[in-house]
């Protein structure tokens, strides 16, 4: 089999070892040289990792850290919770804070208000061009509704419930339409 010399024509041939595989970088993105935190926090973290790795017992770690065993277990639990939350996938892109969302809503409100005012001006101009008079403002006297006397619904429902069942039966016999005492309406 005759394989043409591709390198002579400007094409490069990849070896099978490196085809499609990237070399792992020395440090992952976002990794810092040393963990941040106080010296005390670093000591506690190292002791907890030693216990989890099997190098020390919880009692030995608590003694080395000069704390009680229940306090050590509390710190270990907090450390594990922190590791689990740190391993949660992060959201891509910008996350919206309540303050940012409020600012966005205010901007949207202002934009919509300007748009509404612009549409109103266009409508008035179109009405003038056609020759329509502007709409009259509604009269306060004619448009005002008469105040309705409030009905206490609880009292009317209570009165219906107080009707005795015998009276309801008599009404039904006399041919008067029967009202159901359970219906409130």
N, C-alpha and C positions, 0 to 999 in steps of 0.2 A: 504494500500500500504506500502510495506516494503522498505525503502530507506537504502541502505548500508551505513555504517559509513565510509565515504571516508577519514576523517581526520586520522583515525587509519592507513590507508594504505599510508600516506604521501601526499595525495592530499589536497589542501586547498580549502575551499568553500568560494566564495565571496558573500557578502550580496548583495541584490538587490540595495541598496543605492549607493554602490561604484563600481558596475560592469561597467567597461569601462570608468568611468569618472575620470578625474584627478582633483585634487584640484587646483584652480587658485593660481599662485604664488603671493607673496605679491607685487613684483615689476616686470614689464615686462623687457625683455632683453634690454639692452642699455639705460635704464632710469637712469638719474643721480639724486643725492639728491636735487640739486637746479639748475634751468636754468642758463646757463653761459651767461655773458654779463655785460656791465657796469651798474651802478646804474641808469643812465639816461634812458638807453634802457629798463630796468626793469620797471621804472616808466611809460614810454610811453606805454609799453605792458599792464601793469595793467590798465591804464586809457582806452585803447582801448577795452580791455575785459569787463570793467565795462559798457562802452557805448553799446557794442554788447549784453551784458547781460541785459540791461535796467535799470541799477542802476543810470546812469548819462545821461545827454544829451550831444551831441557833443560840444555845446557851453560851458557847465560846464567843460568838460574835457579839452578843449582848454585853458580855463582860468586857470585851475589848473596846466596845463603844461607850462603856460606862452608863448603861441604861438597863432598865428592867426587861425581863423576857416578854411581857405583854406589850411593852412599848416597842421592842424590836419587831414583834409580829405585826404591829400596826404600821411601822415604817416599811416593812417588807411588802405588806399589802398595798400601800400607797405606791411603792416603786413598781410593782407589777401592774397596777392600774395605769400608771404613767407610761409604761412600756406598751401596753395594749393600745392606749389612746394615740401614742406616737406612731404606731404601725397602721392606724386607720388610713385609708386612701384619702388624699387631699383632693379638694375640688379644683378643677382646672379653671383658669381665668379669674376674673375679679369676683369677689364675694361682696354681696350688698349688706352694708351695715344699716341699722335702723336710721341713723342720722343721714346717711347717703340716700336711703330710700325716701326720706322726708324731703330732702333737697330736690330729688328727681321729681317727686310728686308736685312740689311747689312750682318747679319750672314748667311741668306739663300743664298745671292749672293756669299759669300766666300765658302760656302759648295758646291754650284753648280759649282763654278770655279774649286775647287779641284777635284770634280767628273769628270768634263770635261777633265782636265789635265790627270787624271788617265786613262780615257778611251782612250785618244790619245796615251798614253804610251803603253797600251795594244794593240792597233791597230798597232803601229810601230813594237812592238815585234812580233806580229802575221805575219806581212808582211815579216819581216826578217826570221822568221822560215820557211815560205813557199818559200822564195827565190825571192820575188818581190822586184824590186828596189824602193827606195823612190820616191814619185811623184816629178816631176820637177817643179821648181818654174816658174810661168808664166813670160814671157818676158814683160818688160814694153813697148818696142817699138811695138811689134806685138799686144799686148792686148789693146793698147791705141786706143780709138775711135777718129775719126776725129771730130774736133769741128764743130758743126752745126751752121750755121748762123741763128741767131734768127729771127723769123718771127713775125712781129707786127700784131697780129690777129685783133686788133681793126681797123687798116687801111684797111685790106682786107674786113672786114665786112662793114665798112663805104663805100667802093667803090661799093660793091654789093647793098647797100641801095640807092646809088645815081643814079643807072640806072633807067631811067624814065619808067613808066608803058607803055608808047606808044612804046618805043624801045623793050620792052619785048613782046608786042603784035605783032610787026613786025617780031621778031625772030620766034615766034610761027607760023606765017603764012608762012614764008620761009622754015619751016621744021627744023629749028635749035632747038635742045632740049632746052626747057625753064628752066631757073634757077629761083627758087623761091627766091625773094629778102628777104623774112623773114627768110629763113634758113641760119644759120651761121654754118659753119662746117669746 
